[in-house]
Structures are given as C-alpha cells and as structure tokens.
Amino acid sequence: MSRDAGKIAYRLQELRDKYPNIETLGVEADLANLTTVAEYQALVREKLSHIDIALLVLNAGVMQTGVYLEQNSDADVESTMAVNGLHVAFLAKALIGRLRERVNRSGIIIVSSGLANVVSPGIATYCATKAMVTSFGVGLHYEEHDKVDVLVWEAGPAMTGLGHG
C-alpha cells in the first residue's frame, strides 16, 4: 500500500523481476486519511479479500525534522501519529484474524526505528511513534506466537527521503 501508485508499480516490478514465482498486489491508499479500525477493515475487505496473505510488512514513516512540537502544524503532528503509529496498529487489527486462520504460519514484520529508544528535540513526535510501534509489536509477538510470527525491526540510519518534508 502506498499513496503513490507509480511507486507501487515500480517496487512491485522489482520484486517480480527478482522473485517471479511470488504473487504481488499493490493497493493505492493514503493511510494518513484512514482514521479508524473500521476504515482499515473496509479497505481490507474491498482490496485484499481475494488473496492469501502469508507475510504482512508494516513499514511507513513520515517525519518533520528540526522543528519543535509547538512549531509543527497540527496537520503534521496528526499525520505523523496516524501514519507512523496508528496505521501499524489499525492495519494489524484489520488483518490479524486472516493471518491466524491460515493453515500455514503467517508473519508480520513491523519496521520501527532505532529512534524508538532515543529522546531527541526536534523529532520527539517521530521518536514517540516508533517507541509505540516497537512496544505494540513486541506485545503482539507474545499474543500471537502460536500462529503468527511477529518481528519488530528497529532500523538504523538509512539514506531515504524521510525528514525532507
């Protein structure tokens, strides 16, 4: 899922070229605009009900850098919390039943950040959301260990566009 259909198509083609025997599906959705579990459940019913999902990777991030909370716009704070934090919990909630019902084990990979363990001025909201998804993922691991493998990866520094907007 991505709000950028072109980006989805490009990444899926990369996967198909490298792994021709796997099925892929891209869904265009702006996760910042989905605000309830019910909206995520409706999206899953509409776009994903026909496929068997063996591995769910929850990886999204937005960040405003160098700006203290008071200086961030309300929209930026809401977007950071929704995309980085609530999206992980809400999409996991919308799909966990299907992952548990599979005959074979399922997996969830939650991409967090090493900044989950850092308190830093100028990126406090981002750090807080990553701490949330790390804790959520570890808890989910213990809840679902009998049928679903859950891994939280706290990524280190990477060259991305994150924080440039």
C-alpha positions as CSV (number, residue, x, y, z in Angstrom):
1,M,0.0,0.0,0.0
2,S,1.1,3.5,-0.8
3,R,-0.4,6.8,-1.7
4,D,1.8,6.8,-4.8
5,A,0.6,4.4,-7.5
6,G,3.7,4.9,-9.6
7,K,6.0,4.0,-6.6
8,I,3.9,0.8,-6.0
9,A,4.2,-0.3,-9.6
10,Y,7.9,0.3,-9.7
11,R,8.6,-1.6,-6.5
12,L,6.3,-4.5,-7.4
13,Q,8.1,-4.8,-10.8
14,E,11.4,-5.0,-8.9
15,L,10.0,-7.8,-6.8
16,R,8.5,-9.7,-9.8
17,D,11.9,-9.4,-11.7
18,K,13.8,-10.8,-8.7
19,Y,11.2,-13.4,-7.5
20,P,9.0,-14.4,-10.5
21,N,7.2,-17.1,-8.5
22,I,5.6,-14.9,-5.9
23,E,2.3,-13.0,-6.3
24,T,2.2,-9.3,-5.5
25,L,-0.5,-6.8,-5.3
26,G,-0.3,-3.0,-4.9
27,V,-3.0,-1.0,-3.3
28,E,-3.2,2.8,-3.6
29,A,-4.3,4.2,-0.3
30,D,-3.4,7.3,1.6
31,L,-3.0,5.9,5.1
32,A,-3.0,9.4,6.7
33,N,-6.6,9.7,5.7
34,L,-7.7,6.5,7.3
35,T,-8.5,7.2,10.9
36,T,-10.4,4.2,12.3
37,V,-10.1,0.5,12.5
38,A,-13.4,0.2,10.6
39,E,-11.9,2.2,7.7
40,Y,-9.0,-0.2,7.6
41,Q,-11.3,-3.2,7.7
42,A,-13.3,-1.8,4.8
43,L,-10.2,-1.3,2.8
44,V,-9.1,-4.8,3.5
45,R,-12.5,-6.2,2.5
46,E,-12.6,-4.2,-0.7
47,K,-9.0,-4.6,-1.9
48,L,-7.5,-7.7,-0.2
49,S,-10.3,-10.2,0.4
50,H,-9.4,-12.3,-2.6
51,I,-5.7,-13.0,-1.7
52,D,-3.9,-15.2,0.8
53,I,-1.6,-13.0,2.9
54,A,1.3,-15.0,4.3
55,L,3.5,-12.1,5.3
56,L,2.5,-8.6,6.3
57,V,5.1,-5.9,6.4
58,L,4.1,-2.7,8.1
59,N,6.5,0.0,7.1
60,A,5.5,3.6,6.9
61,G,7.1,6.8,8.1
62,V,6.8,10.5,8.0
63,M,8.9,12.9,9.9
64,Q,9.4,16.6,10.3
65,T,12.9,17.4,11.4
66,G,14.4,20.2,13.4
67,V,11.1,21.6,14.4
68,Y,9.8,21.6,18.0
69,L,6.3,20.4,18.7
70,E,4.9,23.9,19.2
71,Q,6.2,24.9,15.7
72,N,4.8,21.8,13.9
73,S,1.5,22.3,12.2
74,D,-1.5,20.4,13.7
75,A,-1.7,18.5,10.3
76,D,2.0,17.4,10.5
77,V,1.5,16.1,14.1
78,E,-1.7,14.3,13.2
79,S,-0.1,12.8,10.1
80,T,3.0,11.6,11.9
81,M,0.9,9.9,14.6
82,A,-1.5,8.4,12.2
83,V,0.9,7.1,9.6
84,N,3.8,6.0,11.9
85,G,1.7,4.7,14.8
86,L,-2.0,4.2,14.3
87,H,-1.5,2.7,10.8
88,V,0.5,-0.1,12.2
89,A,-2.0,-1.0,14.9
90,F,-5.1,-0.5,12.8
91,L,-3.9,-2.5,9.8
92,A,-2.6,-5.3,12.0
93,K,-6.0,-5.3,13.7
94,A,-7.8,-5.4,10.4
95,L,-5.7,-8.4,9.2
96,I,-4.8,-10.4,12.3
97,G,-7.8,-12.7,12.0
98,R,-7.0,-13.7,8.5
99,L,-3.3,-14.3,9.3
100,R,-4.4,-16.6,12.2
101,E,-6.8,-18.5,10.1
102,R,-4.2,-19.6,7.5
103,V,-3.3,-23.3,7.5
104,N,0.4,-22.4,7.5
105,R,2.1,-20.0,9.8
106,S,1.9,-16.3,9.0
107,G,4.3,-13.5,9.7
108,I,4.2,-9.8,10.5
109,I,7.3,-7.6,10.2
110,I,7.0,-4.2,11.8
111,V,9.6,-1.7,10.7
112,S,10.3,0.6,13.6
113,S,13.4,2.7,14.1
114,G,16.4,2.9,16.4
115,L,15.0,6.3,17.3
116,A,12.3,4.4,19.3
117,N,15.0,4.4,22.0
118,V,16.1,8.0,21.7
119,V,14.7,11.2,23.1
120,S,15.6,14.0,20.8
121,P,14.4,17.5,20.4
122,G,13.0,18.4,17.0
123,I,11.9,14.8,16.3
124,A,10.0,14.0,19.5
125,T,6.8,13.0,17.8
126,Y,8.6,10.7,15.4
127,C,10.5,9.0,18.2
128,A,7.3,8.6,20.2
129,T,5.5,6.9,17.3
130,K,8.4,4.5,16.8
131,A,8.5,3.6,20.5
132,M,4.8,2.9,20.3
133,V,5.1,0.5,17.3
134,T,8.1,-1.3,18.9
135,S,6.1,-1.9,22.1
136,F,3.0,-2.8,20.1
137,G,4.9,-5.3,18.0
138,V,6.6,-7.0,21.0
139,G,3.3,-7.3,22.7
140,L,1.7,-8.7,19.5
141,H,4.5,-11.2,19.3
142,Y,3.6,-12.7,22.7
143,E,-0.2,-12.6,21.9
144,E,0.1,-14.3,18.5
145,H,3.1,-16.6,18.9
146,D,1.1,-19.8,18.4
147,K,0.0,-19.0,14.8
148,V,1.8,-15.8,13.7
149,D,5.4,-14.9,13.9
150,V,5.9,-11.2,14.7
151,L,9.2,-9.4,14.3
152,V,10.0,-5.8,15.1
153,W,13.0,-4.4,13.3
154,E,14.4,-1.2,14.7
155,A,16.2,0.1,11.6
156,G,19.3,2.3,11.9
157,P,20.3,5.2,9.8
158,A,19.4,4.9,6.1
159,M,19.5,7.1,3.1
160,T,15.9,7.9,2.4
161,G,13.7,11.0,1.8
162,L,12.4,10.7,5.3
163,G,12.5,14.0,7.1
164,H,12.7,16.1,4.0
165,G,9.2,17.3,4.1
